[in-house]
Each structure stands twice: as C-alpha cells, then as structure tokens.
Amino acid sequence: MSAIPEVSVQEAAAALRTGAVLLDVREADELAVARVDPCLHIPMREITGRLAEIPADQPVLVLCHVGARSARVTQFLLSQGRSNVANIAGGIEAWACEIDPTLARY
C-alpha cells in the first residue's frame, strides 16, 4: 500500500488561503466544539453516499480530530480516483495547538 499524502497544519492553512477545500469528516457534535471555517462538513460515515459533493477540480484537505479518520477518508478518496487529496496531520488538535489557540480542545 502506498503512503497516504499528508500535509502539516501550516501547509494546510496556506493551501486554504489559495483555494483548497477543507473537508471536515468529524461528527456534528465535534464540529460544534471546534471548527475551522470555511469547511465542507461530511461525517466519515456519510462519505460514500455524498462523494459527489466533494469537489474533484480543487485540492481537498481532509481533517478530523487527530488524523486517523481523515487518513482513512483520504485513502478512500484516492481509491475513487481522486488524486488531489491529502490528510491533515494531527487534525484539529494540531490546528488548535499550532494555528489557532482560541479553538477549544477536546
């Protein structure tokens, strides 16, 4: 199995400023605690049924709490022929620590 493409939170923040899409795969209750906007929110369990909502013509960066779910979703998207996707290493936990310390941590 090939390595899953991954970016740091710093790389993700820069990419979001230049048009990448943030795909948040956490549950709605997690999003209510801490969120990065703008984001496309599709919980991991709904990805297969909502694949058409994920842009194919823009870079997509996948975010979860610490990176495990987003890595699985990134792998799934790659298996579906999406090439411009990457997992955000460390998830929203790393984002809160390194990018936006005002975010609630859980």
MMTF fields as JSON, N, C-alpha, C and O atoms, coordinates in Angstrom:
{
  "mmtfVersion": "1.0.0",
  "mmtfProducer": "UNKNOWN",
  "numBonds": 423,
  "numAtoms": 424,
  "numGroups": 106,
  "numChains": 1,
  "numModels": 1,
  "chainsPerModel": [1],
  "groupsPerChain": [106],
  "chainIdList": ["A"],
  "bondAtomList": [4, 2, 8, 6, 12, 10, 16, 14, 20, 18, 24, 22, 28, 26, 32, 30, 36, 34, 40, 38, 44, 42, 48, 46, 52, 50, 56, 54, 60, 58, 64, 62, 68, 66, 72, 70, 76, 74, 80, 78, 84, 82, 88, 86, 92, 90, 96, 94, 100, 98, 104, 102, 108, 106, 112, 110, 116, 114, 120, 118, 124, 122, 128, 126, 132, 130, 136, 134, 140, 138, 144, 142, 148, 146, 152, 150, 156, 154, 160, 158, 164, 162, 168, 166, 172, 170, 176, 174, 180, 178, 184, 182, 188, 186, 192, 190, 196, 194, 200, 198, 204, 202, 208, 206, 212, 210, 216, 214, 220, 218, 224, 222, 228, 226, 232, 230, 236, 234, 240, 238, 244, 242, 248, 246, 252, 250, 256, 254, 260, 258, 264, 262, 268, 266, 272, 270, 276, 274, 280, 278, 284, 282, 288, 286, 292, 290, 296, 294, 300, 298, 304, 302, 308, 306, 312, 310, 316, 314, 320, 318, 324, 322, 328, 326, 332, 330, 336, 334, 340, 338, 344, 342, 348, 346, 352, 350, 356, 354, 360, 358, 364, 362, 368, 366, 372, 370, 376, 374, 380, 378, 384, 382, 388, 386, 392, 390, 396, 394, 400, 398, 404, 402, 408, 406, 412, 410, 416, 414, 420, 418],
  "bondOrderList": [1, 1, 1, 1, 1, 1, 1, 1, 1, 1, 1, 1, 1, 1, 1, 1, 1, 1, 1, 1, 1, 1, 1, 1, 1, 1, 1, 1, 1, 1, 1, 1, 1, 1, 1, 1, 1, 1, 1, 1, 1, 1, 1, 1, 1, 1, 1, 1, 1, 1, 1, 1, 1, 1, 1, 1, 1, 1, 1, 1, 1, 1, 1, 1, 1, 1, 1, 1, 1, 1, 1, 1, 1, 1, 1, 1, 1, 1, 1, 1, 1, 1, 1, 1, 1, 1, 1, 1, 1, 1, 1, 1, 1, 1, 1, 1, 1, 1, 1, 1, 1, 1, 1, 1, 1],
  "groupList": [{"groupName": "MET", "atomNameList": ["N", "CA", "C", "O"], "elementList": ["N", "C", "C", "O"], "formalChargeList": [0, 0, 0, 0], "bondAtomList": [1, 0, 2, 1, 3, 2], "bondOrderList": [1, 1, 2], "singleLetterCode": "M", "chemCompType": "L-PEPTIDE LINKING"}, {"groupName": "SER", "atomNameList": ["N", "CA", "C", "O"], "elementList": ["N", "C", "C", "O"], "formalChargeList": [0, 0, 0, 0], "bondAtomList": [1, 0, 2, 1, 3, 2], "bondOrderList": [1, 1, 2], "singleLetterCode": "S", "chemCompType": "L-PEPTIDE LINKING"}, {"groupName": "ALA", "atomNameList": ["N", "CA", "C", "O"], "elementList": ["N", "C", "C", "O"], "formalChargeList": [0, 0, 0, 0], "bondAtomList": [1, 0, 2, 1, 3, 2], "bondOrderList": [1, 1, 2], "singleLetterCode": "A", "chemCompType": "L-PEPTIDE LINKING"}, {"groupName": "ILE", "atomNameList": ["N", "CA", "C", "O"], "elementList": ["N", "C", "C", "O"], "formalChargeList": [0, 0, 0, 0], "bondAtomList": [1, 0, 2, 1, 3, 2], "bondOrderList": [1, 1, 2], "singleLetterCode": "I", "chemCompType": "L-PEPTIDE LINKING"}, {"groupName": "PRO", "atomNameList": ["N", "CA", "C", "O"], "elementList": ["N", "C", "C", "O"], "formalChargeList": [0, 0, 0, 0], "bondAtomList": [1, 0, 2, 1, 3, 2], "bondOrderList": [1, 1, 2], "singleLetterCode": "P", "chemCompType": "L-PEPTIDE LINKING"}, {"groupName": "GLU", "atomNameList": ["N", "CA", "C", "O"], "elementList": ["N", "C", "C", "O"], "formalChargeList": [0, 0, 0, 0], "bondAtomList": [1, 0, 2, 1, 3, 2], "bondOrderList": [1, 1, 2], "singleLetterCode": "E", "chemCompType": "L-PEPTIDE LINKING"}, {"groupName": "VAL", "atomNameList": ["N", "CA", "C", "O"], "elementList": ["N", "C", "C", "O"], "formalChargeList": [0, 0, 0, 0], "bondAtomList": [1, 0, 2, 1, 3, 2], "bondOrderList": [1, 1, 2], "singleLetterCode": "V", "chemCompType": "L-PEPTIDE LINKING"}, {"groupName": "GLN", "atomNameList": ["N", "CA", "C", "O"], "elementList": ["N", "C", "C", "O"], "formalChargeList": [0, 0, 0, 0], "bondAtomList": [1, 0, 2, 1, 3, 2], "bondOrderList": [1, 1, 2], "singleLetterCode": "Q", "chemCompType": "L-PEPTIDE LINKING"}, {"groupName": "LEU", "atomNameList": ["N", "CA", "C", "O"], "elementList": ["N", "C", "C", "O"], "formalChargeList": [0, 0, 0, 0], "bondAtomList": [1, 0, 2, 1, 3, 2], "bondOrderList": [1, 1, 2], "singleLetterCode": "L", "chemCompType": "L-PEPTIDE LINKING"}, {"groupName": "ARG", "atomNameList": ["N", "CA", "C", "O"], "elementList": ["N", "C", "C", "O"], "formalChargeList": [0, 0, 0, 0], "bondAtomList": [1, 0, 2, 1, 3, 2], "bondOrderList": [1, 1, 2], "singleLetterCode": "R", "chemCompType": "L-PEPTIDE LINKING"}, {"groupName": "THR", "atomNameList": ["N", "CA", "C", "O"], "elementList": ["N", "C", "C", "O"], "formalChargeList": [0, 0, 0, 0], "bondAtomList": [1, 0, 2, 1, 3, 2], "bondOrderList": [1, 1, 2], "singleLetterCode": "T", "chemCompType": "L-PEPTIDE LINKING"}, {"groupName": "GLY", "atomNameList": ["N", "CA", "C", "O"], "elementList": ["N", "C", "C", "O"], "formalChargeList": [0, 0, 0, 0], "bondAtomList": [1, 0, 2, 1, 3, 2], "bondOrderList": [1, 1, 2], "singleLetterCode": "G", "chemCompType": "PEPTIDE LINKING"}, {"groupName": "ASP", "atomNameList": ["N", "CA", "C", "O"], "elementList": ["N", "C", "C", "O"], "formalChargeList": [0, 0, 0, 0], "bondAtomList": [1, 0, 2, 1, 3, 2], "bondOrderList": [1, 1, 2], "singleLetterCode": "D", "chemCompType": "L-PEPTIDE LINKING"}, {"groupName": "CYS", "atomNameList": ["N", "CA", "C", "O"], "elementList": ["N", "C", "C", "O"], "formalChargeList": [0, 0, 0, 0], "bondAtomList": [1, 0, 2, 1, 3, 2], "bondOrderList": [1, 1, 2], "singleLetterCode": "C", "chemCompType": "L-PEPTIDE LINKING"}, {"groupName": "HIS", "atomNameList": ["N", "CA", "C", "O"], "elementList": ["N", "C", "C", "O"], "formalChargeList": [0, 0, 0, 0], "bondAtomList": [1, 0, 2, 1, 3, 2], "bondOrderList": [1, 1, 2], "singleLetterCode": "H", "chemCompType": "L-PEPTIDE LINKING"}, {"groupName": "PHE", "atomNameList": ["N", "CA", "C", "O"], "elementList": ["N", "C", "C", "O"], "formalChargeList": [0, 0, 0, 0], "bondAtomList": [1, 0, 2, 1, 3, 2], "bondOrderList": [1, 1, 2], "singleLetterCode": "F", "chemCompType": "L-PEPTIDE LINKING"}, {"groupName": "ASN", "atomNameList": ["N", "CA", "C", "O"], "elementList": ["N", "C", "C", "O"], "formalChargeList": [0, 0, 0, 0], "bondAtomList": [1, 0, 2, 1, 3, 2], "bondOrderList": [1, 1, 2], "singleLetterCode": "N", "chemCompType": "L-PEPTIDE LINKING"}, {"groupName": "TRP", "atomNameList": ["N", "CA", "C", "O"], "elementList": ["N", "C", "C", "O"], "formalChargeList": [0, 0, 0, 0], "bondAtomList": [1, 0, 2, 1, 3, 2], "bondOrderList": [1, 1, 2], "singleLetterCode": "W", "chemCompType": "L-PEPTIDE LINKING"}, {"groupName": "TYR", "atomNameList": ["N", "CA", "C", "O"], "elementList": ["N", "C", "C", "O"], "formalChargeList": [0, 0, 0, 0], "bondAtomList": [1, 0, 2, 1, 3, 2], "bondOrderList": [1, 1, 2], "singleLetterCode": "Y", "chemCompType": "L-PEPTIDE LINKING"}],
  "groupTypeList": [0, 1, 2, 3, 4, 5, 6, 1, 6, 7, 5, 2, 2, 2, 2, 8, 9, 10, 11, 2, 6, 8, 8, 12, 6, 9, 5, 2, 12, 5, 8, 2, 6, 2, 9, 6, 12, 4, 13, 8, 14, 3, 4, 0, 9, 5, 3, 10, 11, 9, 8, 2, 5, 3, 4, 2, 12, 7, 4, 6, 8, 6, 8, 13, 14, 6, 11, 2, 9, 1, 2, 9, 6, 10, 7, 15, 8, 8, 1, 7, 11, 9, 1, 16, 6, 2, 16, 3, 2, 11, 11, 3, 5, 2, 17, 2, 13, 5, 3, 12, 4, 10, 8, 2, 9, 18],
  "groupIdList": [1, 2, 3, 4, 5, 6, 7, 8, 9, 10, 11, 12, 13, 14, 15, 16, 17, 18, 19, 20, 21, 22, 23, 24, 25, 26, 27, 28, 29, 30, 31, 32, 33, 34, 35, 36, 37, 38, 39, 40, 41, 42, 43, 44, 45, 46, 47, 48, 49, 50, 51, 52, 53, 54, 55, 56, 57, 58, 59, 60, 61, 62, 63, 64, 65, 66, 67, 68, 69, 70, 71, 72, 73, 74, 75, 76, 77, 78, 79, 80, 81, 82, 83, 84, 85, 86, 87, 88, 89, 90, 91, 92, 93, 94, 95, 96, 97, 98, 99, 100, 101, 102, 103, 104, 105, 106],
  "secStructList": [7, 7, 7, 7, 7, 3, 3, 7, 2, 2, 2, 2, 2, 2, 2, 2, 2, 6, 6, 7, 3, 3, 3, 3, 7, 1, 7, 2, 2, 2, 2, 2, 2, 7, 7, 7, 1, 1, 7, 3, 3, 7, 7, 4, 4, 4, 6, 4, 4, 4, 4, 4, 4, 1, 7, 1, 1, 1, 7, 3, 3, 3, 3, 7, 1, 1, 1, 2, 2, 2, 2, 2, 2, 2, 2, 2, 2, 2, 2, 6, 6, 7, 7, 1, 3, 3, 3, 3, 6, 6, 2, 2, 2, 2, 2, 2, 2, 2, 6, 7, 6, 6, 1, 7, 7, 7],
  "xCoordList": [0.851, 0.0, 0.887, 1.861, 0.551, 1.341, 1.006, -0.05, 1.925, 1.729, 0.579, 0.347, -0.123, -1.221, -0.633, 0.134, -0.975, -0.467, -0.901, -2.049, 0.037, -0.24, 0.4, 1.48, -0.282, 0.257, 0.209, -0.615, 1.108, 1.087, -0.037, -0.589, -0.376, -1.416, -0.962, -1.783, 0.337, 0.838, 0.654, 0.215, 0.995, 0.808, -0.675, -1.043, -1.52, -2.962, -3.502, -4.281, -3.097, -3.568, -3.196, -4.005, -1.972, -1.529, -2.344, -2.744, -2.586, -3.34, -4.784, -5.359, -5.369, -6.754, -6.856, -7.876, -5.81, -5.815, -5.724, -6.022, -5.315, -5.173, -6.17, -5.949, -7.261, -8.346, -8.562, -9.465, -7.759, -8.02, -9.318, -9.725, -9.951, -11.187, -10.853, -10.139, -11.375, -11.216, -12.414, -13.546, -12.175, -13.216, -13.102, -12.16, -14.058, -14.061, -14.935, -16.135, -14.336, -15.06, -15.469, -15.855, -15.385, -15.803, -17.326, -18.013, -17.83, -19.27, -19.74, -18.936, -21.028, -21.593, -21.332, -21.082, -21.386, -21.142, -19.69, -19.42, -18.759, -17.358, -17.185, -16.449, -17.873, -17.803, -18.341, -17.861, -19.334, -19.906, -18.902, -18.992, -17.95, -16.941, -15.848, -15.454, -15.368, -14.272, -14.374, -14.575, -14.232, -14.292, -13.391, -13.108, -12.951, -12.177, -13.1, -13.638, -13.278, -14.146, -13.337, -12.32, -13.767, -14.904, -14.506, -13.349, -15.477, -15.23, -16.438, -17.563, -16.172, -17.222, -17.335, -16.403, -18.483, -18.641, -19.403, -20.586, -18.709, -19.344, -18.764, -17.604, -19.548, -19.027, -18.508, -19.041, -17.473, -16.826, -17.826, -17.711, -18.792, -19.742, -20.649, -21.33, -20.672, -21.527, -20.756, -21.358, -19.441, -18.611, -19.044, -19.177, -19.263, -19.574, -20.858, -20.93, -21.857, -23.124, -23.104, -24.005, -22.088, -22.043, -20.796, -20.388, -20.209, -18.976, -19.104, -18.154, -20.264, -20.465, -20.345, -20.106, -20.509, -20.406, -18.959, -18.707, -18.015, -16.6, -16.02, -16.006, -15.536, -15.031, -13.894, -12.988, -13.963, -12.907, -11.893, -10.819, -12.231, -11.384, -10.583, -9.986, -10.569, -9.816, -9.068, -9.498, -7.944, -7.28, -8.209, -8.872, -8.255, -9.095, -8.187, -7.397, -8.315, -7.553, -8.531, -9.532, -8.24, -9.181, -8.765, -7.611, -9.735, -9.479, -10.389, -11.572, -9.819, -10.622, -10.04, -9.421, -10.223, -9.734, -8.216, -7.57, -7.64, -6.18, -5.534, -4.308, -6.316, -5.757, -6.07, -5.758, -6.674, -6.936, -8.101, -7.966, -9.232, -10.388, -10.088, -10.444, -9.428, -9.129, -8.166, -8.257, -7.255, -6.356, -7.156, -6.894, -8.131, -8.97, -9.784, -9.914, -10.333, -11.12, -10.214, -10.6, -9.023, -8.076, -7.775, -7.79, -7.502, -7.242, -8.44, -8.27, -9.643, -10.851, -10.969, -11.239, -10.768, -10.877, -9.853, -10.161, -8.644, -7.628, -8.095, -7.879, -8.734, -9.212, -10.341, -10.629, -10.978, -12.063, -11.559, -12.351, -10.242, -9.662, -9.365, -8.938, -9.589, -9.251, -7.749, -7.214, -7.072, -5.618, -5.155, -4.04, -5.988, -5.576, -6.13, -6.787, -5.855, -6.335, -5.17, -4.199, -5.291, -4.261, -4.882, -5.843, -4.315, -4.698, -3.985, -2.821, -4.681, -4.045, -3.511, -4.277, -2.192, -1.53, -1.882, -1.785, -2.286, -2.579, -3.975, -4.384, -4.718, -6.103, -6.333, -5.444, -7.55, -7.905, -7.16, -7.012, -6.694, -5.881, -4.591, -4.221, -3.919, -2.696, -3.024, -2.255, -4.172, -4.583, -4.733, -4.275, -5.377, -5.573, -4.244, -4.075, -3.323, -2.024, -1.116, -0.387, -1.157, -0.162, -0.683, 0.097, -1.981, -2.524, -3.458, -3.298, -4.423, -5.441, -5.663, -6.512, -4.903, -5.035, -6.37, -6.643, -7.203, -8.517, -9.513, -10.578, -9.172, -10.071, -10.127, -9.119, -11.326, -11.482, -10.815, -10.865, -10.202, -9.596, -10.441, -10.983, -10.542, -11.367, -10.718, -11.262],
  "yCoordList": [-1.189, 0.0, 1.239, 1.312, 2.2, 3.419, 4.337, 4.228, 5.233, 6.173, 7.121, 7.478, 7.513, 8.462, 9.87, 10.224, 10.681, 12.046, 12.805, 12.718, 13.537, 14.223, 15.609, 15.799, 16.565, 17.923, 18.321, 17.824, 19.225, 19.767, 20.783, 21.211, 21.168, 22.184, 23.519, 24.282, 23.8, 25.038, 25.009, 25.99, 23.873, 23.726, 23.803, 24.392, 23.204, 23.233, 24.662, 25.08, 25.399, 26.78, 27.61, 28.397, 27.433, 28.162, 27.741, 28.588, 26.447, 25.943, 26.433, 26.711, 26.542, 27.017, 28.471, 28.886, 29.233, 30.64, 30.765, 31.822, 29.69, 29.746, 28.85, 28.492, 28.486, 27.809, 26.339, 25.738, 25.737, 24.335, 24.247, 25.209, 23.091, 22.837, 22.037, 21.036, 22.485, 21.747, 20.831, 21.302, 19.521, 18.525, 18.028, 17.312, 18.405, 18.004, 16.767, 16.819, 15.65, 14.378, 13.993, 12.851, 14.946, 14.673, 14.701, 15.118, 14.258, 14.262, 15.682, 16.534, 15.929, 17.266, 17.772, 18.962, 16.878, 17.333, 17.779, 18.677, 17.164, 17.587, 18.948, 19.812, 19.111, 20.376, 21.516, 22.646, 21.227, 22.25, 22.708, 23.836, 21.853, 22.193, 23.068, 24.076, 22.681, 23.407, 23.192, 22.072, 24.285, 24.157, 25.176, 26.244, 24.814, 25.704, 26.057, 25.169, 27.326, 27.767, 28.476, 29.098, 28.393, 27.591, 26.124, 25.796, 25.271, 23.839, 23.188, 23.68, 22.082, 21.206, 20.103, 19.322, 20.04, 19.053, 17.844, 17.93, 16.721, 15.437, 14.411, 14.024, 13.96, 12.956, 11.726, 11.355, 11.107, 9.978, 8.917, 8.398, 8.587, 7.524, 7.879, 7.003, 9.156, 9.596, 9.824, 10.149, 9.659, 9.99, 9.235, 9.844, 7.94, 7.172, 7.664, 7.721, 8.017, 8.484, 9.932, 10.371, 10.678, 12.107, 12.473, 13.634, 11.491, 11.682, 12.806, 13.558, 12.921, 13.931, 15.361, 16.291, 15.543, 16.881, 17.342, 18.525, 16.42, 16.747, 17.174, 16.385, 18.422, 18.907, 18.037, 17.647, 17.746, 16.962, 17.864, 17.409, 19.144, 20.066, 21.018, 21.974, 20.761, 21.58, 20.658, 19.53, 21.134, 20.341, 20.176, 21.129, 18.984, 18.697, 18.245, 17.313, 18.92, 18.587, 18.047, 18.692, 16.862, 16.15, 16.288, 16.05, 16.679, 16.973, 16.155, 15.978, 15.65, 15.047, 15.502, 16.565, 14.725, 15.139, 15.074, 16.084, 13.894, 13.771, 13.186, 13.091, 12.797, 12.352, 10.939, 10.58, 10.12, 8.73, 8.609, 7.976, 9.21, 9.138, 9.829, 9.332, 10.98, 11.714, 10.924, 11.003, 10.171, 9.323, 8.252, 7.97, 7.655, 6.628, 7.227, 6.615, 8.425, 9.08, 9.461, 9.301, 9.959, 10.297, 9.058, 9.123, 7.933, 6.679, 6.281, 5.85, 6.42, 6.093, 6.988, 6.502, 8.295, 9.214, 8.869, 8.926, 8.514, 8.081, 6.839, 6.721, 5.914, 4.679, 4.95, 4.131, 6.113, 6.506, 7.347, 7.902, 7.437, 8.151, 9.618, 10.337, 10.058, 11.452, 11.523, 10.741, 12.435, 12.493, 13.7, 13.706, 14.706, 15.952, 16.043, 17.021, 15.011, 14.974, 14.688, 14.029, 15.203, 14.945, 14.989, 15.716, 14.205, 14.168, 15.313, 15.6, 15.959, 16.983, 16.299, 15.864, 16.213, 15.525, 16.183, 17.401, 15.365, 15.865, 16.418, 16.695, 16.584, 17.009, 18.352, 19.2, 18.518, 19.794, 20.0, 21.132, 18.917, 19.034, 19.8, 20.728, 19.41, 20.122, 21.543, 22.469, 21.715, 23.046, 23.974, 25.116, 23.473, 24.274, 24.591, 25.677, 23.676, 23.89, 24.812, 25.621, 24.692, 25.365, 26.539, 27.415, 26.575, 27.613, 28.557, 29.775, 28.009, 28.836, 28.384, 27.531, 28.953, 28.541, 28.931, 28.535, 29.697, 30.025, 28.874, 28.871, 27.907, 26.75, 25.919, 25.714, 25.442, 24.532, 23.202, 22.741, 22.604, 21.283, 20.275, 20.582, 19.074, 18.035, 16.691, 15.69],
  "zCoordList": [0.0, 0.0, 0.0, 0.749, -0.833, -0.899, 0.264, 0.887, 0.535, 1.631, 1.309, 0.154, 2.347, 2.192, 2.17, 3.066, 1.169, 1.131, 2.393, 2.827, 2.958, 4.212, 4.184, 3.625, 4.793, 4.925, 6.395, 7.162, 6.77, 8.128, 8.24, 7.227, 9.451, 9.621, 9.024, 8.516, 9.085, 8.48, 6.963, 6.363, 6.35, 4.901, 4.539, 3.523, 5.377, 5.131, 5.21, 4.353, 6.22, 6.378, 5.154, 4.664, 4.661, 3.473, 2.244, 1.445, 2.095, 0.942, 0.966, -0.086, 2.146, 2.248, 1.8, 1.251, 2.031, 1.595, 0.076, -0.481, -0.592, -2.049, -2.778, -3.935, -2.114, -2.815, -2.541, -3.122, -1.672, -1.326, -0.519, 0.133, -0.573, 0.17, 1.419, 1.355, 2.552, 3.806, 3.971, 4.081, 3.99, 4.193, 5.628, 5.967, 6.467, 7.875, 8.01, 7.741, 8.429, 8.479, 9.902, 10.15, 10.834, 12.212, 12.308, 11.375, 13.43, 13.681, 14.009, 14.388, 13.862, 14.092, 15.508, 15.699, 16.509, 17.88, 18.064, 18.861, 17.34, 17.395, 16.714, 17.191, 15.603, 14.877, 15.729, 15.633, 16.559, 17.439, 18.493, 18.979, 18.851, 19.857, 19.25, 19.837, 18.084, 17.431, 15.934, 15.465, 15.185, 13.731, 13.065, 13.608, 11.872, 11.022, 9.861, 9.199, 9.62, 8.523, 7.452, 7.758, 6.214, 5.766, 5.625, 5.362, 5.804, 5.62, 4.971, 5.06, 4.324, 3.815, 4.861, 5.047, 5.546, 6.61, 6.098, 5.766, 6.038, 5.703, 6.669, 6.526, 7.654, 8.585, 7.837, 6.792, 8.379, 7.715, 7.271, 6.161, 8.1, 7.771, 6.602, 6.07, 6.187, 5.078, 3.775, 2.751, 3.807, 2.64, 1.386, 0.324, 1.483, 0.267, -0.398, -1.626, 0.38, -0.175, -0.627, -1.342, -0.22, -0.551, -1.363, -1.399, -2.001, -2.759, -3.789, -4.009, -4.415, -5.458, -4.918, -5.688, -3.606, -3.009, -2.853, -2.625, -2.973, -2.773, -4.115, -5.059, -4.212, -5.493, -6.028, -5.291, -7.31, -7.947, -8.637, -9.032, -8.783, -9.536, -8.643, -9.137, -7.333, -6.389, -5.432, -5.195, -4.878, -3.839, -2.636, -2.228, -2.076, -0.916, 0.227, 0.079, 1.36, 2.56, 3.59, 3.905, 4.115, 4.97, 6.434, 6.792, 7.279, 8.689, 9.588, 9.297, 10.698, 11.759, 13.087, 13.152, 14.144, 15.459, 15.553, 15.833, 15.321, 15.407, 14.149, 14.085, 13.163, 11.895, 11.453, 10.318, 12.301, 11.916, 10.931, 9.884, 11.264, 10.358, 9.04, 7.972, 9.122, 7.887, 7.001, 5.776, 7.592, 6.797, 6.065, 4.896, 6.746, 6.109, 4.967, 3.907, 5.181, 4.13, 2.963, 1.805, 3.251, 2.189, 1.353, 0.124, 2.005, 1.288, 0.435, -0.705, 0.971, 0.212, -1.023, -2.122, -0.841, -1.978, -3.059, -4.249, -2.647, -3.616, -4.367, -5.573, -3.657, -4.285, -5.269, -6.142, -5.119, -6.022, -7.192, -7.953, -7.33, -8.458, -8.204, -9.108, -6.984, -6.658, -6.417, -5.631, -7.071, -6.922, -6.117, -5.595, -6.015, -5.377, -3.953, -3.594, -3.144, -1.757, -0.816, -1.185, 0.412, 1.414, 2.803, 3.056, 3.68, 5.083, 5.816, 5.537, 6.747, 7.573, 8.829, 9.69, 8.917, 10.033, 11.367, 11.519, 12.315, 13.654, 13.84, 14.967, 12.747, 12.826, 13.502, 13.573, 13.992, 14.607, 15.922, 16.381, 16.524, 17.74, 17.42, 18.139, 16.349, 15.942, 15.498, 15.753, 14.831, 14.385, 15.598, 15.575, 16.647, 17.861, 18.539, 19.093, 18.502, 19.15, 18.346, 18.919, 17.012, 16.186, 15.357, 14.984, 15.061, 14.184, 14.934, 14.858, 15.651, 16.308, 17.746, 18.005, 18.687, 20.091, 20.73, 21.863, 20.03, 20.583, 20.402, 21.02, 19.565, 19.365, 20.632, 21.308, 20.94, 22.085, 21.749, 20.609, 22.735, 22.559, 23.331, 24.392, 22.782, 23.408, 23.265, 23.729]
}
